[in-house]
Amino acid sequence: MSKLKLDFLNTSDRELVVLALKNPDDFVYIVEKYKARLRRYIQRMTNVREEEIEDILQNIFIKAYLNLNDFDHNLSFSSWIYRIAHNEIIDNFRRLKARPQLLDTDIKDSYIKELASDSNFLDEMSRQEEIDKIRLALAKLDIKYQEIIILKFLEEKDYQEIADIIKKPLGTVASRLNKAKKELRKKIVV
């Protein structure tokens, strides 16, 4: 590890990549910066036990480390590592021969909790019922629709990042997101 203690959360990804390429021990800063985000993404995209999440996460970081020299600086690092995560999740599905389902996690992000804290008990129960309906409907969607909704609304990725992650053109991302929202509405109504 570098002798300097880095404030890795406030250091740009490009700087972290340069540091890790110069000194492989500094890859730990990339791991620390992305570990929680990628864990949340894996949880949202899979229905696996905690040990399996750890295995997937470890494989993502191993692949990122081994391929760091191939990182294309024209892409955002976030898109690049999420792409590795995307591929690792798909590989895991293939290994397990299972269709992904969303876990009961984290769809109540901070903004929903904040809204709930300002309301009365009945409003909060109603809001929870709506969240549960959305969660169930999302789990019924085809994986390509689940993923695009998760990337856009829960991971807060922009269209370009999503395109880089799923390796589809921007137009496909837009149309797939539109179709995913329509499908989600149908599943919620039913």
VEXDOMI-826363 format. One record per residue: x, y, z negated of N, C-alpha, C, O in turn; residue in one letter; residue number from 1. Coordinates in nm, 2 decimals. Each point is the difference from the previous one (the first is absolute). Layout:
! residues N
(rec (X, Y, Z), (X, Y, Z), (X, Y, Z), (X, Y, Z), A, NUM)
...
***
This chain:
! residues 190
(rec (0.08, -0.12, 0.00), (-0.08, 0.12, 0.00), (0.09, 0.12, 0.00), (0.11, 0.00, -0.06), M, 1)
(rec (-0.15, 0.11, 0.13), (0.07, 0.12, 0.00), (0.02, 0.05, -0.14), (-0.08, -0.02, -0.09), S, 2)
(rec (0.19, 0.09, 0.07), (0.03, 0.06, -0.14), (-0.11, 0.11, -0.03), (-0.02, 0.02, -0.12), K, 3)
(rec (-0.03, 0.04, 0.22), (-0.10, 0.10, -0.02), (-0.14, -0.07, -0.03), (-0.03, -0.09, 0.06), L, 4)
(rec (-0.03, 0.15, -0.16), (-0.14, -0.05, -0.03), (-0.09, 0.08, 0.09), (-0.01, 0.12, -0.01), K, 5)
(rec (-0.05, -0.19, 0.10), (-0.09, 0.07, 0.10), (-0.14, 0.01, -0.06), (-0.05, -0.08, -0.07), L, 6)
(rec (-0.01, 0.19, 0.11), (-0.15, 0.02, -0.02), (-0.06, -0.05, 0.13), (-0.04, 0.07, 0.09), D, 7)
(rec (0.04, -0.21, -0.08), (-0.04, -0.06, 0.12), (-0.14, 0.03, 0.05), (-0.02, 0.00, 0.12), F, 8)
(rec (-0.07, 0.04, -0.21), (-0.14, 0.03, 0.04), (0.00, 0.14, 0.08), (-0.08, 0.02, 0.08), L, 9)
(rec (0.18, 0.06, -0.11), (0.00, 0.13, 0.07), (0.11, 0.01, 0.10), (0.03, 0.10, 0.06), N, 10)
(rec (0.04, -0.22, -0.03), (0.10, 0.00, 0.10), (-0.07, -0.05, 0.13), (-0.08, -0.10, -0.01), T, 11)
(rec (0.11, 0.16, 0.12), (-0.06, -0.05, 0.13), (0.03, -0.14, 0.03), (0.11, -0.05, -0.04), S, 12)
(rec (-0.20, -0.01, 0.11), (0.03, -0.14, 0.05), (0.12, -0.01, 0.08), (0.08, -0.09, -0.01), D, 13)
(rec (-0.06, 0.19, 0.10), (0.12, 0.00, 0.09), (0.13, 0.00, -0.09), (0.09, -0.07, 0.03), R, 14)
(rec (-0.09, 0.15, -0.13), (0.12, 0.01, -0.09), (0.02, -0.14, -0.07), (0.11, -0.04, -0.02), E, 15)
(rec (-0.22, -0.02, -0.03), (0.01, -0.13, -0.06), (0.06, -0.10, 0.09), (0.08, -0.09, -0.04), L, 16)
(rec (-0.13, 0.09, 0.16), (0.05, -0.10, 0.10), (0.15, 0.02, 0.02), (0.08, -0.09, 0.01), V, 17)
(rec (-0.04, 0.22, 0.01), (0.14, 0.03, 0.02), (0.09, -0.05, -0.12), (0.10, -0.06, 0.02), V, 18)
(rec (-0.15, 0.09, -0.14), (0.07, -0.05, -0.12), (0.01, -0.15, 0.00), (0.10, -0.05, -0.03), L, 19)
(rec (-0.21, -0.02, 0.06), (0.00, -0.14, -0.01), (0.09, -0.06, 0.11), (0.06, -0.11, -0.02), A, 20)
(rec (-0.05, 0.17, 0.14), (0.09, -0.05, 0.10), (0.14, 0.02, -0.04), (0.09, -0.08, 0.04), L, 21)
(rec (-0.06, 0.19, -0.11), (0.14, 0.02, -0.05), (0.04, -0.09, -0.11), (0.11, -0.05, -0.01), K, 22)
(rec (-0.21, 0.03, -0.09), (0.02, -0.08, -0.11), (-0.12, -0.09, -0.03), (-0.10, 0.05, -0.04), N, 23)
(rec (0.11, -0.18, 0.08), (-0.11, -0.09, -0.01), (-0.07, 0.00, -0.14), (-0.12, -0.03, -0.01), P, 24)
(rec (0.20, 0.06, -0.10), (-0.06, 0.01, -0.13), (-0.11, 0.10, -0.01), (-0.09, 0.00, -0.09), D, 25)
(rec (0.10, 0.11, 0.17), (-0.10, 0.11, 0.00), (-0.13, -0.04, 0.06), (-0.10, 0.08, -0.01), D, 26)
(rec (0.09, -0.20, 0.06), (-0.13, -0.05, 0.06), (-0.10, 0.00, -0.12), (-0.13, 0.00, 0.03), F, 27)
(rec (0.17, -0.02, -0.15), (-0.08, 0.00, -0.12), (-0.09, 0.12, 0.00), (-0.12, -0.01, -0.05), V, 28)
(rec (0.16, 0.13, 0.10), (-0.08, 0.12, 0.00), (-0.12, -0.02, 0.09), (-0.11, 0.05, -0.03), Y, 29)
(rec (0.13, -0.11, 0.14), (-0.11, -0.03, 0.10), (-0.10, -0.09, -0.07), (-0.12, 0.02, 0.01), I, 30)
(rec (0.17, -0.12, -0.07), (-0.09, -0.10, -0.07), (-0.08, 0.07, -0.10), (-0.12, -0.02, -0.01), V, 31)
(rec (0.18, 0.10, -0.07), (-0.07, 0.07, -0.11), (-0.10, 0.10, 0.06), (-0.11, 0.01, -0.06), E, 32)
(rec (0.14, 0.05, 0.16), (-0.09, 0.10, 0.06), (-0.13, -0.07, 0.06), (-0.11, 0.06, 0.00), K, 33)
(rec (0.13, -0.17, 0.06), (-0.11, -0.07, 0.08), (-0.06, -0.12, -0.07), (-0.10, -0.05, 0.04), Y, 34)
(rec (0.16, 0.01, -0.15), (-0.05, -0.12, -0.07), (-0.15, 0.01, -0.03), (-0.08, -0.09, 0.03), K, 35)
(rec (0.04, 0.19, -0.10), (-0.14, 0.01, -0.05), (-0.10, 0.02, 0.12), (-0.11, -0.06, 0.00), A, 36)
(rec (0.15, 0.14, 0.10), (-0.08, 0.02, 0.12), (-0.03, -0.13, 0.07), (-0.11, -0.03, 0.04), R, 37)
(rec (0.22, -0.04, -0.01), (-0.01, -0.12, 0.07), (-0.08, -0.11, -0.07), (-0.07, -0.08, 0.05), L, 38)
(rec (0.09, 0.07, -0.18), (-0.07, -0.09, -0.09), (-0.15, 0.03, 0.01), (-0.08, -0.10, 0.02), R, 39)
(rec (0.04, 0.22, -0.02), (-0.14, 0.04, 0.01), (-0.05, -0.04, 0.14), (-0.12, -0.05, 0.01), R, 40)
(rec (0.19, 0.08, 0.09), (-0.04, -0.04, 0.14), (-0.02, -0.15, 0.01), (-0.09, -0.05, 0.06), Y, 41)
(rec (0.19, -0.03, -0.12), (-0.02, -0.15, 0.01), (-0.12, -0.04, -0.08), (-0.08, -0.08, 0.05), I, 42)
(rec (0.05, 0.14, -0.16), (-0.12, -0.04, -0.08), (-0.12, 0.04, 0.08), (-0.10, -0.08, 0.00), Q, 43)
(rec (0.10, 0.19, 0.07), (-0.12, 0.04, 0.07), (-0.03, -0.09, 0.12), (-0.11, -0.02, 0.05), R, 44)
(rec (0.22, -0.03, 0.01), (-0.01, -0.08, 0.12), (-0.01, -0.15, -0.02), (-0.03, -0.07, 0.10), M, 45)
(rec (0.06, 0.02, -0.22), (0.00, -0.14, -0.02), (-0.09, -0.04, -0.12), (-0.04, 0.08, -0.08), T, 46)
(rec (0.03, -0.21, 0.07), (-0.07, -0.05, -0.12), (0.09, -0.11, -0.06), (-0.03, -0.12, 0.00), N, 47)
(rec (0.15, 0.16, -0.04), (0.10, -0.09, -0.05), (0.03, 0.03, -0.15), (-0.02, 0.11, -0.05), V, 48)
(rec (0.08, -0.21, -0.02), (0.04, 0.01, -0.14), (0.12, 0.10, -0.01), (0.07, 0.03, 0.10), R, 49)
(rec (-0.05, 0.02, -0.22), (0.11, 0.09, -0.03), (0.14, -0.05, 0.05), (0.08, 0.07, 0.05), E, 50)
(rec (-0.06, -0.20, -0.08), (0.13, -0.06, 0.04), (0.02, 0.01, 0.16), (0.11, 0.02, 0.04), E, 51)
(rec (-0.22, -0.04, 0.03), (0.01, 0.00, 0.15), (0.02, 0.15, 0.04), (0.07, 0.02, 0.10), E, 52)
(rec (-0.13, 0.07, -0.17), (0.02, 0.14, 0.03), (0.15, 0.03, -0.01), (0.06, 0.07, 0.08), I, 53)
(rec (0.00, -0.12, -0.19), (0.14, 0.03, -0.03), (0.09, -0.06, 0.11), (0.09, 0.06, 0.05), E, 54)
(rec (-0.13, -0.18, 0.00), (0.07, -0.07, 0.10), (-0.01, 0.08, 0.13), (0.10, 0.02, 0.07), D, 55)
(rec (-0.22, 0.03, -0.03), (-0.01, 0.08, 0.12), (0.08, 0.12, -0.01), (0.07, 0.04, 0.09), I, 56)
(rec (-0.08, 0.03, -0.21), (0.07, 0.12, -0.02), (0.15, -0.02, 0.02), (0.07, 0.08, 0.06), L, 57)
(rec (-0.02, -0.19, -0.12), (0.14, -0.03, 0.01), (0.04, -0.02, 0.14), (0.11, 0.05, 0.04), Q, 58)
(rec (-0.19, -0.13, 0.04), (0.03, -0.02, 0.14), (0.01, 0.13, 0.08), (0.08, 0.01, 0.09), N, 59)
(rec (-0.17, 0.08, -0.12), (-0.01, 0.13, 0.07), (0.13, 0.07, -0.03), (0.07, 0.05, 0.10), I, 60)
(rec (-0.02, -0.04, -0.22), (0.12, 0.07, -0.03), (0.12, -0.07, 0.05), (0.10, 0.07, 0.04), F, 61)
(rec (-0.10, -0.20, -0.03), (0.12, -0.07, 0.06), (0.00, 0.03, 0.15), (0.11, 0.03, 0.05), I, 62)
(rec (-0.22, -0.04, 0.01), (0.00, 0.03, 0.15), (0.04, 0.15, 0.02), (0.07, 0.03, 0.10), K, 63)
(rec (-0.12, 0.06, -0.18), (0.04, 0.14, 0.02), (0.15, 0.02, -0.02), (0.06, 0.07, 0.08), A, 64)
(rec (-0.01, -0.13, -0.18), (0.14, 0.01, -0.03), (0.09, -0.06, 0.12), (0.09, 0.06, 0.04), Y, 65)
(rec (-0.14, -0.18, 0.00), (0.08, -0.06, 0.11), (-0.01, 0.07, 0.13), (0.09, -0.01, 0.09), L, 66)
(rec (-0.20, 0.09, -0.07), (-0.02, 0.07, 0.13), (0.02, 0.15, -0.01), (-0.04, 0.07, 0.09), N, 67)
(rec (0.09, -0.02, -0.20), (0.01, 0.14, -0.02), (0.09, 0.07, 0.11), (-0.03, 0.11, 0.03), L, 68)
(rec (0.13, -0.18, 0.02), (0.08, 0.06, 0.11), (-0.09, 0.02, 0.13), (0.04, 0.08, 0.08), N, 69)
(rec (-0.15, -0.16, -0.07), (-0.08, 0.01, 0.12), (-0.11, 0.10, -0.02), (-0.08, 0.02, 0.09), D, 70)
(rec (0.07, 0.05, -0.20), (-0.11, 0.10, -0.03), (0.01, 0.11, 0.11), (0.11, 0.05, 0.02), F, 71)
(rec (-0.22, -0.03, 0.05), (-0.01, 0.11, 0.10), (-0.03, 0.13, -0.07), (-0.11, 0.02, -0.05), D, 72)
(rec (0.21, 0.07, 0.05), (-0.02, 0.13, -0.07), (-0.10, 0.09, 0.07), (-0.03, 0.10, -0.06), H, 73)
(rec (-0.02, -0.14, 0.17), (-0.11, 0.07, 0.07), (-0.14, -0.03, -0.07), (-0.09, 0.08, 0.02), N, 74)
(rec (0.09, -0.19, -0.09), (-0.13, -0.04, -0.08), (0.02, 0.05, -0.14), (0.11, 0.03, -0.05), L, 75)
(rec (-0.22, -0.02, -0.02), (0.01, 0.03, -0.14), (0.04, -0.13, -0.07), (-0.04, -0.11, 0.04), S, 76)
(rec (0.12, 0.12, -0.15), (0.04, -0.12, -0.07), (-0.12, -0.07, -0.06), (-0.01, -0.12, 0.00), F, 77)
(rec (-0.09, 0.20, -0.05), (-0.12, -0.06, -0.05), (-0.07, -0.09, 0.10), (-0.04, -0.11, -0.04), S, 78)
(rec (0.03, 0.16, 0.16), (-0.07, -0.09, 0.10), (0.08, -0.12, 0.03), (-0.05, -0.11, 0.02), S, 79)
(rec (0.18, 0.12, -0.02), (0.09, -0.11, 0.03), (-0.01, -0.11, -0.11), (-0.02, -0.12, 0.03), W, 80)
(rec (0.02, 0.16, -0.16), (-0.01, -0.10, -0.10), (-0.14, -0.06, -0.02), (-0.01, -0.11, -0.03), I, 81)
(rec (-0.09, 0.20, 0.06), (-0.14, -0.06, 0.00), (-0.01, -0.10, 0.12), (-0.08, -0.09, -0.02), Y, 82)
(rec (0.14, 0.12, 0.13), (0.00, -0.10, 0.11), (0.06, -0.13, -0.05), (-0.06, -0.11, 0.03), R, 83)
(rec (0.17, 0.11, -0.10), (0.06, -0.12, -0.05), (-0.10, -0.07, -0.09), (-0.02, -0.12, 0.00), I, 84)
(rec (-0.05, 0.20, -0.09), (-0.10, -0.05, -0.09), (-0.11, -0.07, 0.07), (-0.05, -0.11, -0.03), A, 85)
(rec (0.00, 0.18, 0.13), (-0.11, -0.05, 0.09), (0.04, -0.13, 0.06), (-0.08, -0.10, -0.01), H, 86)
(rec (0.19, 0.08, 0.06), (0.05, -0.12, 0.06), (0.01, -0.11, -0.10), (-0.03, -0.12, 0.02), N, 87)
(rec (0.09, 0.15, -0.14), (0.01, -0.09, -0.10), (-0.13, -0.05, -0.06), (-0.01, -0.12, -0.03), E, 88)
(rec (-0.09, 0.20, 0.02), (-0.13, -0.04, -0.04), (-0.06, -0.09, 0.10), (-0.06, -0.11, -0.04), I, 89)
(rec (0.07, 0.14, 0.17), (-0.05, -0.09, 0.10), (0.07, -0.14, 0.00), (-0.06, -0.10, 0.01), I, 90)
(rec (0.19, 0.11, -0.03), (0.08, -0.13, -0.01), (-0.05, -0.08, -0.12), (-0.01, -0.12, 0.01), D, 91)
(rec (-0.02, 0.19, -0.12), (-0.05, -0.07, -0.12), (-0.13, -0.06, 0.03), (-0.03, -0.12, -0.05), N, 92)
(rec (-0.06, 0.19, 0.12), (-0.13, -0.06, 0.03), (0.02, -0.12, 0.09), (-0.07, -0.10, -0.03), F, 93)
(rec (0.16, 0.10, 0.12), (0.02, -0.11, 0.09), (0.05, -0.12, -0.09), (-0.04, -0.11, 0.02), R, 94)
(rec (0.13, 0.14, -0.11), (0.05, -0.11, -0.08), (-0.10, -0.06, -0.09), (-0.01, -0.12, -0.01), R, 95)
(rec (-0.08, 0.20, -0.04), (-0.11, -0.05, -0.09), (-0.12, -0.05, 0.08), (-0.09, -0.06, -0.06), L, 96)
(rec (0.08, 0.10, 0.19), (-0.11, -0.03, 0.08), (-0.13, 0.05, -0.06), (-0.10, -0.08, -0.01), K, 97)
(rec (0.10, 0.20, -0.04), (-0.12, 0.05, -0.07), (-0.03, 0.14, 0.06), (0.09, 0.07, 0.04), A, 98)
(rec (-0.22, -0.05, -0.04), (-0.04, 0.14, 0.04), (0.01, 0.09, -0.12), (-0.03, -0.04, -0.11), R, 99)
(rec (0.08, 0.16, 0.13), (0.01, 0.10, -0.11), (-0.13, 0.05, -0.05), (-0.10, 0.01, 0.08), P, 100)
(rec (0.10, 0.01, -0.20), (-0.12, 0.07, -0.07), (0.06, 0.10, -0.09), (0.11, -0.02, -0.06), Q, 101)
(rec (-0.19, 0.13, 0.04), (0.05, 0.10, -0.09), (-0.02, -0.04, -0.14), (-0.10, -0.06, -0.04), L, 102)
(rec (0.20, 0.09, -0.04), (-0.01, -0.03, -0.14), (-0.08, 0.12, -0.07), (-0.01, 0.10, 0.06), L, 103)
(rec (-0.04, -0.13, -0.17), (-0.07, 0.10, -0.08), (0.10, 0.10, -0.06), (0.02, 0.00, -0.12), D, 104)
(rec (0.04, 0.08, 0.20), (0.11, 0.09, -0.05), (-0.02, 0.14, 0.06), (-0.03, 0.02, 0.11), T, 105)
(rec (0.06, 0.08, -0.19), (0.05, 0.12, 0.04), (-0.09, 0.08, 0.10), (0.05, 0.10, 0.05), D, 106)
(rec (-0.17, -0.15, -0.01), (-0.07, 0.08, 0.09), (-0.05, 0.13, -0.07), (-0.03, 0.10, 0.07), I, 107)
(rec (0.02, -0.11, -0.20), (-0.04, 0.12, -0.08), (0.13, 0.08, -0.02), (0.05, 0.00, -0.11), K, 108)
(rec (-0.01, 0.07, 0.20), (0.12, 0.09, -0.01), (-0.03, 0.11, -0.09), (-0.11, 0.02, -0.04), D, 109)
(rec (0.21, 0.06, 0.01), (-0.01, 0.11, -0.11), (-0.12, 0.09, 0.03), (-0.06, 0.05, -0.09), S, 110)
(rec (0.04, -0.01, 0.22), (-0.11, 0.09, 0.03), (-0.13, -0.05, -0.04), (-0.09, 0.07, -0.04), Y, 111)
(rec (0.06, -0.20, 0.06), (-0.12, -0.06, -0.04), (-0.02, 0.00, -0.15), (-0.10, 0.02, -0.06), I, 112)
(rec (0.21, -0.06, -0.01), (0.00, 0.01, -0.15), (-0.03, 0.14, -0.05), (-0.07, 0.02, -0.10), K, 113)
(rec (0.13, 0.08, 0.16), (-0.02, 0.13, -0.04), (-0.15, 0.04, 0.02), (-0.06, 0.07, -0.08), E, 114)
(rec (0.00, -0.11, 0.20), (-0.14, 0.03, 0.02), (-0.09, -0.07, -0.11), (-0.09, 0.06, -0.05), L, 115)
(rec (0.13, -0.18, 0.02), (-0.08, -0.08, -0.09), (0.00, 0.07, -0.14), (-0.09, -0.01, -0.08), A, 116)
(rec (0.21, 0.06, 0.04), (0.01, 0.06, -0.13), (-0.08, 0.13, -0.02), (-0.03, 0.04, -0.11), S, 117)
(rec (-0.01, 0.02, 0.22), (-0.08, 0.12, 0.00), (-0.15, -0.03, 0.00), (-0.08, 0.10, 0.01), D, 118)
(rec (0.04, -0.22, 0.00), (-0.14, -0.03, 0.01), (-0.06, -0.08, -0.12), (0.08, -0.04, -0.09), S, 119)
(rec (-0.21, 0.03, 0.09), (-0.06, -0.07, -0.12), (0.01, -0.15, 0.03), (0.04, -0.05, 0.11), N, 120)
(rec (-0.08, -0.03, -0.21), (0.01, -0.15, 0.01), (-0.07, -0.06, 0.12), (0.05, -0.09, 0.06), F, 121)
(rec (-0.18, 0.14, -0.03), (-0.07, -0.06, 0.11), (0.06, 0.03, 0.13), (0.01, -0.09, 0.09), L, 122)
(rec (0.04, 0.21, -0.07), (0.08, 0.04, 0.12), (0.12, -0.09, 0.01), (0.03, -0.05, 0.11), D, 123)
(rec (0.04, 0.03, -0.22), (0.12, -0.09, 0.01), (-0.03, -0.14, 0.04), (0.07, -0.06, 0.08), E, 124)
(rec (-0.18, 0.01, -0.14), (-0.04, -0.14, 0.04), (-0.04, 0.00, 0.15), (0.04, -0.10, 0.07), M, 125)
(rec (-0.11, 0.20, -0.02), (-0.04, 0.00, 0.14), (0.12, 0.01, 0.09), (0.01, -0.07, 0.10), S, 126)
(rec (0.09, 0.15, -0.14), (0.12, 0.01, 0.07), (0.08, -0.13, 0.00), (0.05, -0.04, 0.11), R, 127)
(rec (-0.05, -0.03, -0.22), (0.07, -0.13, 0.00), (-0.07, -0.10, 0.09), (0.07, -0.08, 0.06), Q, 128)
(rec (-0.20, 0.08, -0.06), (-0.07, -0.09, 0.09), (0.03, 0.03, 0.15), (0.02, -0.09, 0.08), E, 129)
(rec (-0.01, 0.22, -0.05), (0.04, 0.04, 0.14), (0.14, -0.05, 0.03), (0.03, -0.05, 0.11), E, 130)
(rec (0.06, 0.07, -0.21), (0.14, -0.05, 0.02), (0.00, -0.15, 0.02), (0.08, -0.05, 0.09), I, 131)
(rec (-0.16, -0.02, -0.17), (0.00, -0.15, 0.02), (-0.06, -0.04, 0.13), (0.05, -0.09, 0.06), D, 132)
(rec (-0.15, 0.16, -0.01), (-0.05, -0.02, 0.13), (0.10, 0.02, 0.11), (0.02, -0.08, 0.09), K, 133)
(rec (0.06, 0.19, -0.10), (0.10, 0.02, 0.10), (0.11, -0.10, -0.01), (0.04, -0.05, 0.11), I, 134)
(rec (0.00, 0.01, -0.23), (0.10, -0.11, -0.01), (-0.04, -0.13, 0.06), (0.08, -0.06, 0.07), R, 135)
(rec (-0.21, 0.02, -0.10), (-0.05, -0.12, 0.06), (-0.01, 0.01, 0.15), (0.03, -0.10, 0.08), L, 136)
(rec (-0.08, 0.21, -0.03), (-0.01, 0.02, 0.15), (0.14, 0.00, 0.06), (0.01, -0.06, 0.11), A, 137)
(rec (0.08, 0.12, -0.17), (0.14, 0.00, 0.06), (0.06, -0.14, 0.00), (0.07, -0.03, 0.10), L, 138)
(rec (-0.10, -0.05, -0.20), (0.05, -0.14, 0.00), (-0.06, -0.08, 0.11), (0.06, -0.10, 0.05), A, 139)
(rec (-0.17, 0.14, 0.00), (-0.07, -0.08, 0.11), (0.05, 0.04, 0.14), (-0.03, -0.07, 0.10), K, 140)
(rec (0.10, 0.18, -0.09), (0.05, 0.05, 0.13), (0.11, -0.09, 0.05), (0.07, -0.06, -0.07), L, 141)
(rec (-0.06, 0.06, 0.20), (0.12, -0.06, 0.07), (0.12, 0.06, -0.06), (0.00, 0.12, -0.03), D, 142)
(rec (0.11, -0.19, 0.02), (0.13, 0.04, -0.06), (0.05, 0.13, 0.07), (0.05, 0.09, -0.06), I, 143)
(rec (-0.07, -0.08, 0.20), (0.05, 0.12, 0.06), (-0.07, 0.12, -0.04), (0.05, 0.11, 0.00), K, 144)
(rec (-0.18, -0.12, -0.03), (-0.08, 0.11, -0.05), (0.03, 0.03, -0.15), (0.01, 0.12, -0.04), Y, 145)
(rec (0.01, -0.22, -0.04), (0.04, 0.02, -0.14), (0.13, 0.08, -0.01), (0.01, 0.09, -0.07), Q, 146)
(rec (0.08, -0.14, 0.15), (0.14, 0.06, -0.01), (-0.01, 0.15, 0.04), (0.07, 0.08, -0.06), E, 147)
(rec (-0.14, -0.05, 0.17), (0.00, 0.14, 0.04), (-0.07, 0.09, -0.10), (0.05, 0.11, -0.01), I, 148)
(rec (-0.15, -0.16, -0.05), (-0.07, 0.08, -0.10), (0.09, 0.02, -0.12), (0.01, 0.11, -0.06), I, 149)
(rec (0.05, -0.22, 0.02), (0.10, 0.01, -0.12), (0.11, 0.10, 0.03), (0.03, 0.08, -0.08), I, 150)
(rec (0.03, -0.10, 0.20), (0.11, 0.09, 0.03), (-0.04, 0.15, 0.01), (0.07, 0.09, -0.05), L, 151)
(rec (-0.19, -0.06, 0.10), (-0.04, 0.14, 0.02), (-0.05, 0.05, -0.13), (0.04, 0.11, -0.04), K, 152)
(rec (-0.13, -0.18, -0.03), (-0.07, 0.06, -0.11), (0.06, -0.03, -0.14), (-0.02, 0.08, -0.09), F, 153)
(rec (0.08, -0.19, 0.08), (0.06, -0.04, -0.13), (0.15, 0.03, -0.01), (0.05, 0.05, -0.10), L, 154)
(rec (0.02, -0.08, 0.21), (0.14, 0.03, 0.01), (0.03, 0.14, 0.05), (0.11, 0.05, -0.01), E, 155)
(rec (-0.21, 0.02, 0.06), (0.00, 0.14, 0.05), (0.11, 0.02, 0.11), (0.07, 0.10, -0.01), E, 156)
(rec (-0.07, -0.19, 0.10), (0.09, 0.01, 0.11), (-0.07, 0.08, 0.11), (-0.12, -0.02, 0.02), K, 157)
(rec (0.20, 0.09, 0.06), (-0.06, 0.08, 0.11), (0.00, -0.10, 0.12), (0.05, -0.11, 0.00), D, 158)
(rec (-0.11, 0.16, 0.11), (-0.02, -0.08, 0.12), (0.13, -0.05, 0.06), (0.01, -0.12, 0.04), Y, 159)
(rec (0.09, 0.21, -0.04), (0.13, -0.04, 0.05), (0.07, -0.11, -0.08), (0.05, -0.10, 0.05), Q, 160)
(rec (-0.06, 0.11, -0.18), (0.06, -0.10, -0.09), (-0.07, -0.13, 0.02), (0.06, -0.11, 0.01), E, 161)
(rec (-0.20, 0.11, 0.00), (-0.07, -0.12, 0.02), (0.04, -0.07, 0.13), (0.02, -0.12, 0.01), I, 162)
(rec (-0.01, 0.21, 0.10), (0.04, -0.05, 0.13), (0.14, -0.07, -0.01), (0.02, -0.11, 0.06), A, 163)
(rec (0.07, 0.17, -0.13), (0.13, -0.06, -0.02), (0.00, -0.13, -0.08), (0.07, -0.09, 0.03), D, 164)
(rec (-0.16, 0.08, -0.13), (-0.01, -0.11, -0.08), (-0.06, -0.12, 0.07), (0.05, -0.11, 0.00), I, 165)
(rec (-0.16, 0.13, 0.07), (-0.07, -0.11, 0.07), (0.04, -0.02, 0.14), (-0.04, -0.08, 0.07), I, 166)
(rec (0.13, 0.17, -0.02), (0.06, 0.00, 0.13), (-0.11, 0.00, 0.11), (-0.01, -0.08, 0.09), K, 167)
(rec (-0.08, 0.18, -0.10), (-0.10, 0.03, 0.09), (0.00, 0.14, 0.04), (0.05, 0.08, -0.08), K, 168)
(rec (-0.09, -0.04, 0.20), (-0.01, 0.14, 0.04), (-0.10, 0.08, -0.09), (-0.09, -0.06, -0.06), P, 169)
(rec (0.12, 0.19, 0.06), (-0.09, 0.09, -0.08), (-0.15, -0.02, 0.04), (-0.08, 0.00, -0.09), L, 170)
(rec (0.05, -0.01, 0.21), (-0.13, -0.01, 0.05), (-0.07, -0.13, -0.06), (-0.11, 0.00, -0.04), G, 171)
(rec (0.19, -0.11, 0.04), (-0.05, -0.12, -0.06), (-0.02, 0.01, -0.15), (-0.10, -0.05, -0.05), T, 172)
(rec (0.19, 0.12, -0.02), (-0.02, 0.03, -0.14), (-0.13, 0.08, -0.02), (-0.08, -0.04, -0.09), V, 173)
(rec (0.06, 0.14, 0.16), (-0.13, 0.08, -0.01), (-0.12, -0.08, 0.02), (-0.10, 0.01, -0.07), A, 174)
(rec (0.10, -0.08, 0.18), (-0.12, -0.08, 0.04), (-0.02, -0.12, -0.10), (-0.11, -0.03, -0.04), S, 175)
(rec (0.22, -0.03, -0.01), (-0.02, -0.11, -0.10), (-0.05, 0.06, -0.13), (-0.08, -0.07, -0.07), R, 176)
(rec (0.13, 0.18, 0.03), (-0.05, 0.06, -0.12), (-0.15, 0.04, 0.01), (-0.07, -0.02, -0.09), L, 177)
(rec (0.03, 0.07, 0.20), (-0.14, 0.04, 0.03), (-0.08, -0.13, -0.01), (-0.11, 0.00, -0.06), N, 178)
(rec (0.15, -0.10, 0.13), (-0.07, -0.13, 0.00), (0.00, -0.06, -0.14), (-0.11, -0.06, -0.05), K, 179)
(rec (0.22, 0.07, -0.03), (0.00, -0.05, -0.13), (-0.10, 0.07, -0.09), (-0.06, -0.07, -0.08), A, 180)
(rec (0.05, 0.20, 0.09), (-0.09, 0.07, -0.08), (-0.15, -0.04, 0.03), (-0.08, -0.01, -0.09), K, 181)
(rec (0.06, -0.01, 0.22), (-0.14, -0.04, 0.04), (-0.03, -0.14, -0.05), (-0.11, -0.02, -0.06), K, 182)
(rec (0.21, -0.07, 0.07), (-0.02, -0.13, -0.06), (-0.02, 0.00, -0.15), (-0.08, -0.07, -0.05), E, 183)
(rec (0.15, 0.15, -0.01), (-0.01, 0.02, -0.15), (-0.14, 0.05, -0.04), (-0.06, -0.06, -0.09), L, 184)
(rec (0.01, 0.16, 0.17), (-0.13, 0.05, -0.03), (-0.11, -0.11, 0.02), (-0.09, -0.01, -0.08), R, 185)
(rec (0.11, -0.07, 0.18), (-0.10, -0.11, 0.02), (0.01, -0.10, -0.11), (-0.11, -0.05, -0.05), K, 186)
(rec (0.23, 0.02, 0.00), (0.01, -0.10, -0.11), (-0.05, 0.06, -0.13), (-0.06, -0.08, -0.08), K, 187)
(rec (0.07, 0.20, 0.06), (-0.05, 0.07, -0.12), (-0.15, 0.00, 0.00), (-0.07, -0.03, -0.11), I, 188)
(rec (0.01, 0.06, 0.22), (-0.15, 0.00, 0.01), (-0.06, -0.13, -0.02), (-0.11, -0.01, -0.06), V, 189)
(rec (0.17, -0.10, 0.12), (-0.06, -0.13, 0.00), (0.00, -0.06, -0.14), (-0.05, -0.11, -0.02), V, 190)
***
